[in-house]
């Protein structure tokens, strides 16, 4: 049996990135366990000090999950320092699976890039090859806090 994982992304604004990635990945906000009305209520029940509960309420939600249950949970962890170098790990949004001809894949990728730009992402660079034997096409993008990811 595989070990379940959670992807943790350090960030300045967990709620902003959670909203962006929720839409980008077609995920949903993670509900608090035990039927609590909110994460703040859940942590109150667990005895978290009220000043820490207030921080949770101020930050908004910060966890997203795959509604089908097959993808990993993602947690957006607030950290005080900003991003200063290229990510050592990044997400690849594999839309096409490289099963269609290159012209069709380009149309699919470009449409997704446009959708992600409307959500707040920016294009960093386009990866393509003039060599017809290597029919690769991907777009490297950055989320609203500058974290790189690829769309292919």
C-alpha positions as a Python dict, from the first residue, in 0.01 Angstrom:
ca = {
    (1, 'X'): (0, 0, 0),
    (2, 'X'): (132, 342, -96),
    (3, 'X'): (195, 601, 172),
    (4, 'X'): (-58, 886, 153),
    (5, 'X'): (103, 1227, 109),
    (6, 'X'): (15, 1588, 164),
    (7, 'X'): (187, 1853, -44),
    (8, 'X'): (279, 2155, 167),
    (9, 'X'): (344, 2488, -3),
    (10, 'X'): (505, 2766, 199),
    (11, 'X'): (347, 3103, 126),
    (12, 'X'): (264, 3451, 249),
    (13, 'X'): (-112, 3434, 184),
    (14, 'X'): (-253, 3083, 236),
    (15, 'X'): (-610, 3179, 152),
    (16, 'X'): (-507, 3343, -179),
    (17, 'X'): (-304, 3042, -291),
    (18, 'X'): (-565, 2793, -170),
    (19, 'X'): (-830, 2971, -382),
    (20, 'X'): (-599, 2982, -686),
    (21, 'X'): (-494, 2618, -667),
    (22, 'X'): (-846, 2501, -583),
    (23, 'X'): (-963, 2644, -914),
    (24, 'X'): (-648, 2546, -1106),
    (25, 'X'): (-670, 2181, -1000),
    (26, 'X'): (-1050, 2152, -981),
    (27, 'X'): (-1014, 2071, -609),
    (28, 'X'): (-1242, 2171, -321),
    (29, 'X'): (-1182, 2332, 15),
    (30, 'X'): (-1110, 2068, 278),
    (31, 'X'): (-1390, 2044, 533),
    (32, 'X'): (-1302, 2030, 901),
    (33, 'X'): (-1324, 1687, 1061),
    (34, 'X'): (-1601, 1572, 1296),
    (35, 'X'): (-1871, 1786, 1136),
    (36, 'X'): (-1744, 2116, 1281),
    (37, 'X'): (-1896, 2422, 1116),
    (38, 'X'): (-1551, 2576, 1058),
    (39, 'X'): (-1182, 2510, 1120),
    (40, 'X'): (-1194, 2767, 1400),
    (41, 'X'): (-1477, 2573, 1569),
    (42, 'X'): (-1283, 2249, 1525),
    (43, 'X'): (-970, 2392, 1689),
    (44, 'X'): (-1176, 2549, 1969),
    (45, 'X'): (-1320, 2204, 2047),
    (46, 'X'): (-965, 2071, 2060),
    (47, 'X'): (-866, 2337, 2314),
    (48, 'X'): (-650, 2563, 2099),
    (49, 'X'): (-595, 2901, 2269),
    (50, 'X'): (-835, 3168, 2145),
    (51, 'X'): (-555, 3391, 2010),
    (52, 'X'): (-443, 3104, 1782),
    (53, 'X'): (-804, 3038, 1678),
    (54, 'X'): (-832, 3408, 1587),
    (55, 'X'): (-526, 3371, 1360),
    (56, 'X'): (-690, 3076, 1184),
    (57, 'X'): (-1010, 3277, 1133),
    (58, 'X'): (-811, 3575, 998),
    (59, 'X'): (-608, 3365, 754),
    (60, 'X'): (-909, 3185, 606),
    (61, 'X'): (-898, 2832, 473),
    (62, 'X'): (-567, 2681, 372),
    (63, 'X'): (-627, 2317, 275),
    (64, 'X'): (-767, 2178, -50),
    (65, 'X'): (-848, 1823, -154),
    (66, 'X'): (-932, 1626, -465),
    (67, 'X'): (-1312, 1579, -459),
    (68, 'X'): (-1262, 1228, -605),
    (69, 'X'): (-1015, 1140, -330),
    (70, 'X'): (-738, 1026, -564),
    (71, 'X'): (-505, 1329, -556),
    (72, 'X'): (-303, 1445, -258),
    (73, 'X'): (-427, 1698, -5),
    (74, 'X'): (-250, 2033, -36),
    (75, 'X'): (-181, 2259, 262),
    (76, 'X'): (-71, 2621, 220),
    (77, 'X'): (152, 2694, 518),
    (78, 'X'): (207, 3056, 617),
    (79, 'X'): (573, 3150, 654),
    (80, 'X'): (729, 3490, 728),
    (81, 'X'): (992, 3488, 453),
    (82, 'X'): (920, 3538, 85),
    (83, 'X'): (1022, 3319, -207),
    (84, 'X'): (1373, 3405, -322),
    (85, 'X'): (1491, 3126, -556),
    (86, 'X'): (1353, 2880, -808),
    (87, 'X'): (1137, 2603, -663),
    (88, 'X'): (1322, 2274, -610),
    (89, 'X'): (989, 2089, -646),
    (90, 'X'): (701, 2199, -865),
    (91, 'X'): (367, 2072, -989),
    (92, 'X'): (317, 1956, -1348),
    (93, 'X'): (-39, 1987, -1472),
    (94, 'X'): (-46, 1707, -1728),
    (95, 'X'): (-355, 1791, -1932),
    (96, 'X'): (-278, 1599, -2245),
    (97, 'X'): (-90, 1287, -2142),
    (98, 'X'): (92, 1339, -2474),
    (99, 'X'): (-161, 1115, -2646),
    (100, 'X'): (-285, 1366, -2906),
    (101, 'X'): (-91, 1510, -3199),
    (102, 'X'): (120, 1814, -3108),
    (103, 'X'): (-111, 2074, -3273),
    (104, 'X'): (-405, 1947, -3064),
    (105, 'X'): (-197, 1948, -2745),
    (106, 'X'): (-88, 2307, -2810),
    (107, 'X'): (-451, 2417, -2837),
    (108, 'X'): (-539, 2237, -2512),
    (109, 'X'): (-237, 2373, -2324),
    (110, 'X'): (-286, 2728, -2450),
    (111, 'X'): (-654, 2724, -2347),
    (112, 'X'): (-558, 2608, -1997),
    (113, 'X'): (-283, 2871, -1976),
    (114, 'X'): (-541, 3138, -2061),
    (115, 'X'): (-777, 3005, -1790),
    (116, 'X'): (-496, 3003, -1532),
    (117, 'X'): (-392, 3356, -1626),
    (118, 'X'): (-747, 3470, -1556),
    (119, 'X'): (-708, 3315, -1208),
    (120, 'X'): (-389, 3512, -1141),
    (121, 'X'): (-104, 3303, -1283),
    (122, 'X'): (161, 3443, -1517),
    (123, 'X'): (354, 3285, -1802),
    (124, 'X'): (723, 3241, -1721),
    (125, 'X'): (839, 3069, -2041),
    (126, 'X'): (728, 2835, -2318),
    (127, 'X'): (906, 2503, -2367),
    (128, 'X'): (896, 2373, -2722),
    (129, 'X'): (1125, 2222, -2979),
    (130, 'X'): (1180, 2292, -3346),
    (131, 'X'): (1295, 1932, -3382),
    (132, 'X'): (997, 1747, -3531),
    (133, 'X'): (1114, 1418, -3378),
    (134, 'X'): (1073, 1571, -3031),
    (135, 'X'): (716, 1695, -3022),
    (136, 'X'): (715, 1852, -2677),
    (137, 'X'): (515, 2158, -2576),
    (138, 'X'): (469, 2297, -2225),
    (139, 'X'): (427, 2633, -2059),
    (140, 'X'): (606, 2718, -1737),
    (141, 'X'): (387, 2944, -1527),
    (142, 'X'): (398, 3110, -1186),
    (143, 'X'): (116, 3112, -933),
    (144, 'X'): (15, 3442, -764),
    (145, 'X'): (316, 3416, -525),
    (146, 'X'): (569, 3329, -795),
    (147, 'X'): (587, 2950, -747),
    (148, 'X'): (668, 2778, -1077),
    (149, 'X'): (453, 2505, -1228),
    (150, 'X'): (420, 2352, -1574),
    (151, 'X'): (122, 2297, -1800),
    (152, 'X'): (162, 2031, -2067),
}
